[in-house]
Amino acid sequence: MATTQQKASPKKSQGFQGVRGAFWIIIVCAIIAFTLFFTWFGREANFADATKTQPINVWGTIFKGGIIVPVIHSLLLTVIAMAIERWLALKTAFGKGALPKFVAEIKKALNENDFAKAQQLCDKQQGSVANVVGASLKAYKAMETPENAKLKKAQKVAKISQAHEEATQLEMPTLTMNLPIIATIVTLGTLTGLLGTVVGMIRSFSALSAGGGADSAALSAGISEALINTAFGIGTSWCAVVAYNYYTNKVDKLTFALDEVGYSIAQTYEANHTDEA
């Protein structure tokens, strides 16, 4: 048994498991965003004058959004990076084959009491579902050993279900890792854009309070800053919402598949065994 566990354990580390140090992803995205803001968006070629008050292209227009722009840009890059990270991690978690087909083949093998075939399917599929099913199959086989012969059928079924739940809980952190960060950016993007909007409007009203057409440039700059930050913040939140809902839905599908197979294994044992007198 010990040898089998040692051979089976490396399966959990195969493939991309996700980035645990997400803080460093945020730092790198912030460095990229601020570097682009000052070196690309703010270069003189993007403006018609040396004072950088008249942008001639979209990059100069974005630069007019002010210092809040690279903050929102950092959030946007973080969403993109986290979305790619989740895609790679969930691709590993789902395994090599189609998940619905794998679940159907496992259930068919269980109905035929062909546990060798079920184990072969797990070895071929890999991924989180295969790991959990493999753990449940080991628990099923363990109930056949003399050490557990004195247990009642209900106790054995409960132990199989417990092994399934423990294996599921072991896999869940990999599935949901970094999703809370994306969920936070859903709100943070809008709020940061709103902050930039307020700052821009403050500058606009300050220009108005100064009076006269001499401050028209400051007025237009404040309005430009407000609108750019609003658009950038909404766009960032939009991307975050789409990414969060997409990956949450994929995690739900995988969790449903785990529950379905776990229930099938427990029910198969209950149907094929009777309590010994």
Secondary structure, DSSP 8 states (H G I E B T S, - for coil): -HHHHHHHGGGGGSS----S-HHHHHHHHHHHHHHHIIIIITSGGGBSSTTS-SB-SHHHHHHTT-THHHHHHHHHHHHHHHHHHHHHHHHHHH-SS-HHHHHHHHHHHHHTT-HHHHHHHHHHH-HHHHHHHHHHHHHHHHTTSGGGTTS-HHHHHHHHHHHHHHHHHHHHHHHHTTHHHHHHHHHHHHHHHHHHHHHHHHHHHHHHHH-SGGGHHHHHHHHHHHHHHHHHHHHHHHHHHHHHHHHHHHHHHHHHHHHHHHHHHHHHHHHH-----
